[in-house]
Amino acid sequence: MKAIIPVAGAGTRLRPFTYTQPKALIPVAGKPIISYIIEDLVAVGIKDFVFIVGYLGDKIVDFVNENYPNIETNFVYQTQREGLGQAIYLTKEFIKNDEEIVILLGDSLIEIDPAFFEANTASSIAIKKVNDPQNFGLVELNDEDTISKFVEKPNFPFSNLAMVGLYRIKETALFMSILEKLNKDDIRTNGEIQLTDALELMIKEQITFKPFYVTNWLDVGKGDVLLQSNAILLKKYNTFIEKTATIENAVIIDPVNIAGNAIIKNSIIGPNVTIGENTEISDSIIDNGIIGSYSKLKTIQLTQFVIGSDSSLKGSLKSLTVGDNTDIDFSFDR
């Protein structure tokens, strides 16, 4: 079984952070998003990966090669983003006709049940009921509890069963041949070559897809979900403070994740705070937020915030979002 991980998106919903780094490398609860994806798949026995990279893709290549030397990796570049169907087709040279593939989108954090990967089961699609189905690719089920229909973000939703970004395809040769036709004939839905259309054509070829319901799923490509994801994962994995971090005259309220060489002085930190390496915080009160690496915060109170790396903040009470390489000073003379 081989995993295909599309991480080529520009991450426009997470700007300004994604101006300087791909969204797959944004840290959540102390680890980049892509680390959770790789480690979850390795845990169920997958060691062969194809990554589809694009925007700032070299950073992803370097990160994966440096941190996961024990997995087999190939990288393909999606220079023009024309849909997920186009992206997956770019991996064709690395996919054999007789090997199963698992596709896991690079902005979906899913608590994966190992049963999804059990042998001798049909092709499967992970789904979940949602409250805003018009924003997702949807499935419809028949009386046999198999999928009878796929549609990408319909204007008039016919169900509330959304695909959450995890797919298992057993009929690989047929799947890739359909993607080839969509790409060569430039068949598009909503202006893009859709994976959903390929799956719908497979149903017309009498392929059976089983729905696989997931309970815990986070679409971390959305800014408002990023902090929610951070809090959920901190609670799951508990407080972690790197031994090289310095904590002086500070109150730590669990759960938090504090990286190496961080310095915390005269402050109250937590709950639900992630702090990057070499970041310094003094005389401050912060909760429910993410701070990147090499940032400095002084005399400030923050809640519900995300701050990128190499940033400096001083002196006020705010609720805000700050990208990388930013210098802000709220203090002034009256």
Sine and cosine of phi, psi and omega as CSV:
sin_phi,cos_phi,sin_psi,cos_psi,sin_omega,cos_omega
0.00,0.00,0.71,-0.70,-0.04,-1.00
-0.87,-0.50,0.63,-0.78,-0.01,-1.00
-0.98,-0.20,0.71,-0.70,0.12,-0.99
-0.93,-0.37,0.83,-0.55,-0.06,-1.00
-0.86,-0.50,0.97,-0.23,0.05,-1.00
-0.98,0.19,0.88,-0.48,0.02,-1.00
-0.70,-0.71,0.63,0.78,-0.09,-1.00
-1.00,-0.08,-0.13,0.99,-0.10,-0.99
-0.91,0.42,0.47,-0.88,0.00,-1.00
-0.98,0.19,-0.22,0.97,0.04,-1.00
0.90,0.43,0.68,0.73,-0.06,-1.00
-0.88,0.47,-0.47,0.88,-0.01,-1.00
-0.97,0.26,-0.15,0.99,0.00,-1.00
-0.92,-0.40,0.26,0.97,0.09,-1.00
-0.93,0.37,0.56,-0.83,0.31,0.95
-1.00,-0.01,-0.03,1.00,-0.08,-1.00
-0.89,0.46,-0.57,0.82,-0.08,-1.00
-0.99,0.10,0.10,0.99,0.17,-0.98
-0.93,0.36,-0.45,0.89,-0.11,-0.99
-0.88,-0.48,-0.17,0.99,0.06,-1.00
-0.46,-0.89,0.52,-0.86,0.03,-1.00
-0.92,0.39,0.49,-0.87,-0.09,-1.00
-0.89,0.46,-0.45,0.89,0.00,-1.00
-0.90,0.43,-0.31,0.95,-0.01,-1.00
-0.98,-0.21,0.07,1.00,0.08,-1.00
-0.93,0.37,0.77,-0.64,-0.06,-1.00
-0.98,0.21,0.67,-0.74,0.11,-0.99
-0.74,-0.67,0.85,-0.53,-0.02,-1.00
0.79,0.61,0.63,0.78,0.14,-0.99
1.00,-0.04,-0.07,1.00,0.00,-1.00
-0.68,-0.73,0.55,-0.83,0.12,-0.99
-0.88,0.48,0.47,-0.88,-0.01,-1.00
-0.80,0.59,-0.67,0.74,-0.08,-1.00
-0.90,0.43,-0.45,0.89,0.01,-1.00
-0.91,0.42,-0.66,0.75,0.04,-1.00
-0.87,0.49,-0.67,0.75,-0.03,-1.00
-0.90,0.44,-0.76,0.65,-0.03,-1.00
-0.89,0.46,-0.74,0.68,-0.10,-1.00
-0.93,0.37,-0.57,0.82,0.06,-1.00
-0.91,0.42,-0.63,0.77,0.00,-1.00
-0.96,0.28,-0.62,0.78,0.08,-1.00
-0.88,0.48,-0.58,0.81,-0.03,-1.00
-0.90,0.44,-0.42,0.91,0.03,-1.00
-0.98,-0.18,0.20,0.98,0.16,-0.99
0.97,-0.22,0.04,1.00,-0.01,-1.00
-1.00,0.02,0.78,-0.62,-0.02,-1.00
-0.77,-0.64,0.08,1.00,-0.05,-1.00
-0.88,-0.47,0.89,-0.45,-0.15,-0.99
-0.80,-0.60,0.59,-0.81,0.22,-0.97
-0.84,-0.54,0.85,-0.52,0.00,-1.00
-0.97,-0.25,0.75,-0.66,0.09,-1.00
-0.99,-0.15,0.93,-0.36,-0.08,-1.00
-0.90,-0.43,0.31,-0.95,0.00,-1.00
-0.41,-0.91,-0.99,-0.14,-0.02,-1.00
-0.85,0.52,0.86,-0.51,-0.03,-1.00
0.81,0.59,0.55,0.83,-0.12,-0.99
-0.89,0.45,-0.49,0.87,-0.01,-1.00
-0.88,0.48,-0.51,0.86,0.03,-1.00
-0.92,0.39,-0.61,0.79,0.05,-1.00
-0.93,0.37,-0.69,0.72,0.02,-1.00
-0.84,0.54,-0.74,0.67,-0.02,-1.00
-0.89,0.45,-0.67,0.74,-0.03,-1.00
-0.90,0.43,-0.73,0.69,-0.03,-1.00
-0.91,0.42,-0.72,0.70,-0.02,-1.00
-0.89,0.45,-0.59,0.81,-0.03,-1.00
-0.97,0.24,-0.63,0.78,-0.15,-0.99
-0.99,-0.15,-0.27,0.96,-0.04,-1.00
-0.73,-0.69,0.89,0.46,-0.05,-1.00
-0.94,0.34,-0.23,0.97,-0.09,-1.00
-1.00,-0.08,0.06,1.00,0.09,-1.00
-0.96,-0.28,0.43,-0.90,0.08,-1.00
-0.99,0.13,0.78,-0.62,-0.08,-1.00
-0.75,-0.66,0.60,-0.80,0.23,-0.97
-0.71,-0.71,0.49,-0.87,-0.03,-1.00
-0.78,-0.63,0.72,-0.70,0.13,-0.99
-0.83,-0.55,0.55,-0.84,-0.06,-1.00
-0.97,-0.25,0.80,-0.61,0.11,-0.99
-0.99,-0.16,1.00,-0.08,-0.10,-0.99
-0.97,0.26,-0.53,0.85,0.08,-1.00
-0.85,-0.53,0.88,-0.48,-0.06,-1.00
-0.99,0.12,0.97,-0.24,-0.06,-1.00
-0.85,-0.53,0.48,0.88,0.07,-1.00
0.91,-0.40,0.35,-0.94,-0.04,-1.00
-0.92,0.38,-0.52,0.85,0.06,-1.00
-0.90,0.43,-0.60,0.80,0.07,-1.00
-0.94,0.35,-0.67,0.75,-0.04,-1.00
-0.88,0.48,-0.73,0.68,-0.03,-1.00
-0.91,0.42,-0.60,0.80,-0.01,-1.00
-0.90,0.44,-0.45,0.89,0.02,-1.00
-0.90,0.43,-0.30,0.96,-0.03,-1.00
-1.00,0.04,0.07,1.00,-0.19,-0.98
-0.82,0.57,-0.58,0.82,-0.06,-1.00
-0.94,0.33,-0.27,0.96,-0.02,-1.00
-0.97,-0.22,-0.01,1.00,-0.09,-1.00
-0.92,-0.38,0.83,-0.56,0.06,-1.00
-1.00,0.05,0.49,-0.87,-0.06,-1.00
-0.90,0.44,-0.43,0.90,-0.11,-0.99
-0.97,-0.23,0.18,0.98,0.01,-1.00
-0.94,-0.34,0.66,-0.75,0.06,-1.00
-0.94,0.34,0.46,-0.89,0.07,-1.00
-0.80,-0.59,0.53,-0.85,0.14,-0.99
-0.88,-0.48,0.78,-0.63,0.06,-1.00
-0.94,-0.34,0.81,-0.59,0.04,-1.00
-0.75,-0.66,0.90,-0.44,-0.06,-1.00
-0.90,0.43,0.60,-0.80,-0.12,-0.99
-0.97,0.26,0.01,1.00,0.09,-1.00
-0.86,-0.51,0.33,0.94,0.03,-1.00
-0.91,-0.41,0.88,-0.48,0.12,-0.99
-0.97,-0.22,0.91,-0.42,-0.10,-0.99
-0.81,-0.59,0.72,-0.69,0.14,-0.99
-0.97,0.23,0.97,-0.24,-0.19,-0.98
-1.00,0.06,0.84,-0.55,0.11,-0.99
-0.99,0.16,0.82,-0.57,0.01,-1.00
-0.81,0.58,-0.38,0.92,0.01,-1.00
-0.88,0.48,-0.40,0.92,0.02,-1.00
-0.87,0.49,-0.45,0.89,-0.11,-0.99
-0.96,-0.27,0.14,0.99,-0.03,-1.00
-0.89,0.45,0.60,-0.80,-0.01,-1.00
-0.93,0.37,0.33,-0.94,0.11,-0.99
0.89,0.46,0.50,0.86,0.13,-0.99
-0.89,-0.45,0.32,-0.95,-0.05,-1.00
-0.95,0.32,0.23,-0.97,0.16,-0.99
-0.81,0.58,0.59,-0.81,-0.16,-0.99
-0.70,-0.71,0.50,-0.87,0.04,-1.00
-0.79,-0.62,0.79,-0.61,0.04,-1.00
-0.98,0.20,0.74,-0.67,-0.05,-1.00
-0.68,-0.73,0.29,-0.96,0.06,-1.00
-0.42,-0.91,0.56,-0.83,0.08,-1.00
-0.95,0.32,0.69,-0.72,-0.02,-1.00
-0.77,-0.64,0.32,-0.95,0.00,-1.00
-1.00,-0.01,-0.26,0.96,-0.03,-1.00
-0.80,-0.59,0.91,0.42,-0.15,-0.99
-0.89,0.46,-0.38,0.93,-0.02,-1.00
-0.91,0.42,-0.22,0.98,-0.02,-1.00
-0.99,-0.13,0.16,0.99,-0.10,-0.99
-0.71,-0.71,0.30,-0.95,0.28,-0.96
-0.96,0.28,0.71,-0.70,-0.13,-0.99
-0.89,-0.46,0.36,-0.93,0.12,-0.99
-0.82,-0.57,0.42,-0.91,0.13,-0.99
-0.84,-0.54,0.65,-0.76,-0.03,-1.00
-0.97,-0.25,0.47,-0.88,0.08,-1.00
-0.97,-0.23,-0.12,-0.99,-0.06,-1.00
-0.92,0.38,-0.37,0.93,0.03,-1.00
-1.00,0.07,0.10,1.00,-0.03,-1.00
0.87,0.49,0.60,0.80,0.21,-0.98
-0.89,-0.45,0.24,-0.97,-0.08,-1.00
-0.99,0.16,0.79,-0.61,-0.02,-1.00
-0.95,-0.30,-0.17,0.99,-0.08,-1.00
-0.34,-0.94,0.66,-0.75,0.14,-0.99
-0.85,-0.53,0.70,-0.71,0.10,-0.99
-0.58,-0.81,0.66,-0.75,-0.01,-1.00
-1.00,-0.04,0.91,-0.42,0.12,-0.99
0.68,0.73,0.90,0.44,-0.01,-1.00
-0.94,0.34,0.53,-0.85,0.05,-1.00
-0.91,0.41,-0.53,0.85,0.01,-1.00
-0.83,-0.55,1.00,-0.01,-0.10,-1.00
-0.84,0.54,0.68,-0.73,0.01,-1.00
-0.98,-0.19,-0.12,0.99,0.07,-1.00
-0.38,-0.92,0.08,-1.00,0.09,-1.00
-0.90,-0.45,0.39,0.92,0.00,-1.00
-0.99,-0.11,0.97,-0.24,-0.09,-1.00
-0.99,-0.15,0.59,-0.81,0.16,-0.99
-0.97,0.23,0.73,-0.69,-0.13,-0.99
-0.97,-0.24,0.06,1.00,0.10,-0.99
0.97,-0.26,0.30,0.95,0.04,-1.00
-0.78,-0.63,0.85,-0.52,-0.09,-1.00
-0.74,-0.68,0.64,-0.77,0.12,-0.99
-0.85,-0.53,0.87,-0.50,-0.06,-1.00
-0.89,-0.45,0.86,-0.52,0.03,-1.00
-1.00,-0.06,-0.57,0.82,-0.06,-1.00
-1.00,0.03,0.93,0.37,-0.19,-0.98
-0.91,0.42,-0.67,0.74,-0.04,-1.00
-0.87,0.49,-0.72,0.69,0.02,-1.00
-0.90,0.43,-0.68,0.74,-0.01,-1.00
-0.85,0.53,-0.74,0.67,-0.03,-1.00
-0.94,0.35,-0.54,0.84,0.03,-1.00
-0.93,0.37,-0.58,0.81,0.05,-1.00
-0.94,0.35,-0.67,0.74,0.07,-1.00
-0.87,0.49,-0.61,0.79,0.04,-1.00
-0.87,0.48,-0.69,0.73,0.01,-1.00
-0.90,0.43,-0.69,0.72,0.00,-1.00
-0.87,0.50,-0.65,0.76,-0.04,-1.00
-0.96,0.28,-0.72,0.69,-0.04,-1.00
-0.93,0.37,-0.56,0.83,0.01,-1.00
-1.00,-0.02,0.01,1.00,0.04,-1.00
0.80,0.60,0.78,0.63,0.01,-1.00
-1.00,0.02,0.87,-0.49,-0.15,-0.99
-0.79,-0.61,0.45,-0.89,0.18,-0.98
-0.78,-0.63,0.75,-0.66,-0.07,-1.00
0.81,0.59,0.57,0.82,0.09,-1.00
0.99,0.12,0.02,1.00,-0.05,-1.00
-0.74,-0.68,0.36,-0.93,0.10,-1.00
-1.00,0.10,0.92,-0.39,-0.23,-0.97
-0.99,-0.16,0.67,-0.74,0.18,-0.98
-0.88,0.47,-0.61,0.79,-0.01,-1.00
-0.84,0.54,-0.64,0.77,0.02,-1.00
-0.90,0.43,-0.61,0.79,0.04,-1.00
-0.89,0.45,-0.67,0.74,0.02,-1.00
-0.91,0.42,-0.63,0.78,0.03,-1.00
-0.90,0.45,-0.65,0.76,0.03,-1.00
-0.93,0.38,-0.52,0.86,0.07,-1.00
-0.91,0.41,-0.60,0.80,0.07,-1.00
-0.87,0.49,-0.64,0.77,0.02,-1.00
-0.92,0.38,-0.31,0.95,0.10,-1.00
-1.00,-0.06,0.29,0.96,0.08,-1.00
0.94,0.34,0.42,0.91,0.09,-1.00
-0.99,0.11,0.69,-0.72,-0.01,-1.00
-1.00,-0.09,0.76,-0.64,0.10,-0.99
-0.89,-0.46,0.82,-0.58,0.06,-1.00
-1.00,-0.05,0.68,-0.74,0.12,-0.99
-0.98,0.22,0.58,-0.81,0.04,-1.00
-0.77,-0.64,0.94,-0.33,-0.09,-1.00
-0.98,0.22,0.74,-0.67,0.07,-1.00
-0.93,-0.38,0.50,-0.87,0.00,-1.00
-0.99,-0.11,-0.75,0.66,-0.08,-1.00
-0.94,-0.33,0.90,-0.44,-0.02,-1.00
-0.55,-0.83,0.74,-0.68,0.01,-1.00
-0.79,-0.61,0.85,-0.53,0.06,-1.00
-1.00,0.01,1.00,0.10,-0.14,-0.99
-0.97,0.24,0.04,1.00,0.13,-0.99
-0.95,0.30,-0.14,0.99,0.02,-1.00
-0.98,-0.21,0.72,-0.70,-0.06,-1.00
-0.86,0.51,-0.64,0.77,-0.05,-1.00
-0.95,0.31,-0.33,0.94,0.02,-1.00
-1.00,0.05,-0.31,0.95,-0.07,-1.00
-0.87,0.49,-0.74,0.67,0.01,-1.00
-0.93,0.36,-0.60,0.80,0.07,-1.00
-0.88,0.48,-0.68,0.73,0.03,-1.00
-0.89,0.45,-0.68,0.73,0.01,-1.00
-0.85,0.53,-0.72,0.69,-0.02,-1.00
-0.91,0.41,-0.68,0.74,-0.03,-1.00
-0.90,0.43,-0.69,0.72,-0.04,-1.00
-0.96,0.29,-0.56,0.83,0.09,-1.00
-0.89,0.46,-0.66,0.75,0.02,-1.00
-0.91,0.41,-0.61,0.79,-0.03,-1.00
-0.93,0.38,-0.69,0.72,-0.12,-0.99
-0.99,-0.15,-0.08,1.00,0.08,-1.00
0.95,0.33,0.17,-0.99,-0.05,-1.00
-0.90,0.44,0.69,-0.72,0.11,-0.99
-0.68,-0.73,0.81,-0.58,0.06,-1.00
-0.82,-0.57,0.89,-0.46,-0.01,-1.00
-0.87,0.49,0.61,-0.79,-0.07,-1.00
-0.87,0.50,-0.49,0.87,-0.03,-1.00
-0.99,0.12,-0.04,1.00,0.07,-1.00
-0.96,0.28,0.52,-0.85,0.02,-1.00
-0.94,-0.34,0.85,-0.53,0.01,-1.00
-0.86,-0.51,0.91,-0.40,-0.02,-1.00
-0.79,-0.61,0.83,-0.55,0.06,-1.00
0.76,0.64,0.74,0.67,-0.05,-1.00
-0.77,-0.64,0.48,-0.88,0.08,-1.00
-0.96,-0.28,0.83,-0.56,0.01,-1.00
-0.94,-0.33,0.85,-0.53,0.00,-1.00
-0.96,-0.29,0.90,-0.43,-0.06,-1.00
-0.90,0.44,0.48,-0.88,-0.07,1.00
-1.00,-0.05,0.52,-0.85,0.09,-1.00
-0.61,-0.79,0.27,-0.96,0.14,-0.99
-0.72,-0.70,0.90,-0.44,-0.07,-1.00
-0.87,-0.50,0.86,-0.51,-0.12,-0.99
-0.99,0.14,0.08,-1.00,-0.08,-1.00
-0.89,0.46,0.60,-0.80,0.07,-1.00
0.90,0.43,0.22,0.98,0.16,-0.99
-0.94,0.33,0.49,-0.87,0.00,-1.00
-0.81,-0.58,0.87,-0.50,-0.01,-1.00
-0.85,-0.52,0.87,-0.50,-0.03,-1.00
-0.73,-0.68,0.68,-0.73,0.15,-0.99
0.78,0.63,0.72,0.69,-0.12,-0.99
-0.64,-0.77,0.28,-0.96,0.14,-0.99
-0.90,-0.43,0.86,-0.52,-0.10,-1.00
-0.85,-0.52,0.81,-0.59,0.08,-1.00
0.96,-0.29,0.15,-0.99,0.04,1.00
-0.99,0.16,0.12,-0.99,0.15,-0.99
0.87,0.49,0.78,0.63,0.01,-1.00
-0.84,-0.54,0.73,-0.68,0.12,-0.99
-0.91,-0.41,0.78,-0.62,-0.06,-1.00
-0.83,-0.56,0.79,-0.61,-0.03,-1.00
-0.98,0.22,0.13,-0.99,-0.06,-1.00
-0.93,0.37,0.55,-0.84,0.05,-1.00
0.88,0.48,0.35,0.94,0.07,-1.00
-1.00,0.01,0.62,-0.79,-0.04,-1.00
-0.89,-0.46,0.76,-0.65,0.02,-1.00
-0.75,-0.66,0.77,-0.63,0.01,-1.00
-0.62,-0.78,0.58,-0.81,0.10,-0.99
0.79,0.61,0.70,0.72,-0.11,-0.99
-0.69,-0.72,0.32,-0.95,0.08,-1.00
-0.80,-0.61,0.89,-0.46,-0.04,-1.00
-0.67,-0.74,0.59,-0.81,0.07,-1.00
-0.48,-0.88,0.43,-0.90,0.09,-1.00
0.81,0.59,0.90,0.44,0.00,-1.00
-0.28,-0.96,0.08,-1.00,0.00,-1.00
-0.80,-0.61,0.75,-0.67,0.06,-1.00
-0.83,-0.56,0.76,-0.65,0.01,-1.00
-0.96,0.29,-0.23,-0.97,-0.04,-1.00
-1.00,0.02,0.42,-0.91,0.10,-1.00
0.85,0.53,0.56,0.83,0.07,-1.00
-0.96,-0.26,0.32,-0.95,0.00,-1.00
-0.74,-0.67,0.81,-0.59,0.04,-1.00
-0.82,-0.57,0.74,-0.67,-0.03,-1.00
-0.62,-0.79,0.75,-0.66,0.09,-1.00
0.80,0.60,0.84,0.54,-0.06,-1.00
-0.60,-0.80,0.51,-0.86,0.08,-1.00
-0.85,-0.52,0.82,-0.58,-0.07,-1.00
-0.69,-0.72,0.56,-0.83,0.13,-0.99
-0.55,-0.84,0.57,-0.82,-0.01,-1.00
0.81,0.58,0.93,0.38,-0.13,-0.99
-0.61,-0.79,0.35,-0.94,0.17,-0.99
-0.70,-0.72,0.79,-0.61,-0.01,-1.00
-0.80,-0.60,0.76,-0.65,-0.02,-1.00
-0.97,0.25,-0.17,-0.99,-0.02,-1.00
-0.99,0.11,0.35,-0.94,0.08,-1.00
0.83,0.55,0.66,0.75,0.00,-1.00
-0.89,-0.46,0.38,-0.92,-0.01,-1.00
-0.71,-0.70,0.79,-0.61,0.03,-1.00
-0.74,-0.67,0.62,-0.79,-0.04,-1.00
-0.50,-0.86,0.83,-0.56,0.45,-0.90
1.00,-0.05,0.55,0.83,0.07,-1.00
-0.26,-0.97,0.07,-1.00,0.08,-1.00
-0.95,-0.31,0.89,-0.45,-0.07,-1.00
-0.59,-0.81,0.36,-0.93,0.25,-0.97
-0.88,-0.48,0.90,-0.43,-0.19,-0.98
-0.40,-0.92,0.17,-0.98,0.08,-1.00
-0.81,-0.59,0.79,-0.62,-0.08,-1.00
-0.77,-0.64,0.76,-0.65,0.00,-1.00
-0.99,0.14,-0.10,-1.00,0.03,-1.00
-0.93,0.37,0.33,-0.94,0.14,-0.99
0.81,0.59,0.73,0.69,-0.04,-1.00
-0.87,-0.49,0.58,-0.82,0.03,-1.00
-0.77,-0.64,0.92,-0.39,-0.04,-1.00
-0.81,-0.58,0.74,-0.68,0.07,-1.00
-0.78,-0.62,0.94,-0.33,-0.04,-1.00
-1.00,0.09,-0.15,0.99,-0.03,-1.00
-0.98,0.22,0.53,-0.85,0.04,-1.00
-0.35,-0.94,0.34,-0.94,0.00,-1.00
-1.00,0.05,0.71,-0.71,0.06,-1.00
-1.00,-0.08,0.00,0.00,0.00,0.00
